[in-house]
Amino acid sequence: MLPQFGTAIRKNKSLNAETGGSASEKASVDVAWLVLEAANDLGDHAAIEACRRVIDAELNGTAAGNADLDLVLGYFR
């Protein structure tokens, strides 16, 4: 089983409010957490890595890659 990535950070949602960024970036990160959980359950390693990059980008105050955002936002379609 894969380790849970960033569990402590996810439980502390107030951290996201402090990092700044636009509303769409925060929405993308929220979706990335949901996709990360589903991808962990399904063993979808490509999606797991994309979610990690989106979450890391938000935590570091940088922009996530378009390919990663497209995968995360389109995951449940």
Secondary structure, 3 states (H helix, E strand, C coil): CCCCCCHHHHHCCHHHHHCCCCHHHHHHHHHHHHHHHHHHHHCCHHHHHHHHHHHHHHHHCCCCCHHHHHHHHCCCC
